[in-house]
Amino acid sequence: MTRPSWAPEGIDLERPSASRVYDYFIGGLHNFEIDRALAEQLAAFSPSIPETMRANRELLRRCVRFLAESGIDQFLDIGSGIPTVGNVHEVAHAVDPSARVVYVDIDPVAVAHSGAILDGDPNAAVIHADAAEPAKILADPQVRALIDFDRPVAVLLLGVLHFLAEDADPAGCVAVLREAVAPGSYLAITHATLDGQPAEVLEAQKLSGRTSTEIVLRTHEQISTYFDGWTLLEPGVVHLPLWRPEDPADVGENPWESGAFGGLARKD
Ligand SMILES: C[S@@+](CC[C@H](N)C(=O)[O-])C[C@H]1O[C@@H](n2cnc3c(N)ncnc32)[C@H](O)[C@@H]1O
């Protein structure tokens, strides 16, 4: 197939990618037939997947708006994805146009497209890096240029820690980030789970191995430990629609069917 202009040279067009599958689910346009085919297979095993992805993106918007309205003006968004509507810098800038945002992703399409969208924006940048290497992210010159770690910052790990296998030590990675940020900083996490899900979800999880980033489903207890050393804000680590819904009608009848948990915490 021919490479569209938004896809950087060298990417494997024959292999689906997690960021492009997610982009497809949330209504973006930066995905290939091979991504859409995997997305449809995933949805066949787990019909709630498209809704979970949309619920994740909705939580991102609610969370960033809350943080910006709470006075946070620096955001480090790790596993930021392919930009689509309601990106972190747009939500934050609607509250505070001077807010600074650094996007971090391992996917070349996500990085290239973010770069194109942010071109000329002095308050936002994107870097290509691995969430499993937080020290490198923290030392990156573009991160250092935009984010002052002596002041509170929001670290967003939305929909990304489930791409880190245990040997990548996700808990250790979060701990490195916690050590680096100033008191008053925040940590937001969303993470896929098998809790409350039909067993077929395990088939969907195996299918995700066709991308270069297979998903690891974790329990509520495991996901909650990532907040060790932080003070969790209400309502704690909950199914995505239950995290501070703007309208009770948004919660739906079976929020526990959401295949992911989310939470927000502060460093005191
Ligand atoms: C499900 S999307 C989430 C996007 C966005 N954070 C959101 O919540 O809407 C997950 C993103 O994490 C990225 N990702 C996966 N593994 C990663 C890693 N080890 N380091 C950095 N990014 C990673 C993928 O490329 C993808 O863009």
The ligand as a Tripos MOL2 file, in Angstrom:
@<TRIPOS>MOLECULE
LIG
   27    29     1     0     0
SMALL
NO_CHARGES

@<TRIPOS>ATOM
      1 C1         -4.6610    3.9190   24.0160 C.3       1 LIG1
      2 S1         -3.5700    5.1680   23.4270 S.3       1 LIG1
      3 C2         -3.9020    6.4330   24.6260 C.3       1 LIG1
      4 C3         -3.7730    7.8230   24.0880 C.3       1 LIG1
      5 C4         -4.0990    8.9210   25.0960 C.3       1 LIG1
      6 N1         -3.2040    8.8750   26.2340 N.3       1 LIG1
      7 C5         -5.5120    8.8270   25.5830 C.2       1 LIG1
      8 O1         -5.7170    8.3660   26.7170 O.co2     1 LIG1
      9 O2         -6.4380    9.1940   24.8550 O.co2     1 LIG1
     10 C6         -2.0160    4.5170   23.9990 C.3       1 LIG1
     11 C7         -0.7970    5.2040   23.4270 C.3       1 LIG1
     12 O3          0.3430    4.7210   24.1720 O.3       1 LIG1
     13 C8          1.4090    4.5790   23.2730 C.3       1 LIG1
     14 N2          2.3930    3.6480   23.8610 N.ar      1 LIG1
     15 C9          2.3200    2.3000   23.9710 C.ar      1 LIG1
     16 N3          3.4110    1.8320   24.5930 N.ar      1 LIG1
     17 C10         4.1870    2.8990   24.8890 C.ar      1 LIG1
     18 C11         5.4360    3.0650   25.5320 C.ar      1 LIG1
     19 N4          6.1210    2.0090   25.9970 N.pl3     1 LIG1
     20 N5          5.9390    4.3120   25.6670 N.ar      1 LIG1
     21 C12         5.2670    5.3960   25.1840 C.ar      1 LIG1
     22 N6          4.0720    5.3000   24.5540 N.ar      1 LIG1
     23 C13         3.5360    4.0750   24.4200 C.ar      1 LIG1
     24 C14         0.7830    4.0570   21.9960 C.3       1 LIG1
     25 O4          1.6170    4.3010   20.8770 O.3       1 LIG1
     26 C15        -0.5010    4.8630   21.9740 C.3       1 LIG1
     27 O5         -0.3390    6.0450   21.2400 O.3       1 LIG1
@<TRIPOS>BOND
     1     1     2 1
     2     2     3 1
     3     2    10 1
     4     3     4 1
     5     4     5 1
     6     5     6 1
     7     5     7 1
     8     7     8 2
     9     7     9 1
    10    10    11 1
    11    11    12 1
    12    11    26 1
    13    12    13 1
    14    13    14 1
    15    13    24 1
    16    14    15 ar
    17    14    23 ar
    18    15    16 ar
    19    16    17 ar
    20    17    18 ar
    21    17    23 ar
    22    18    19 1
    23    18    20 ar
    24    20    21 ar
    25    21    22 ar
    26    22    23 ar
    27    24    25 1
    28    24    26 1
    29    26    27 1
@<TRIPOS>SUBSTRUCTURE
     1 LIG1         1 GROUP 0 **** ****
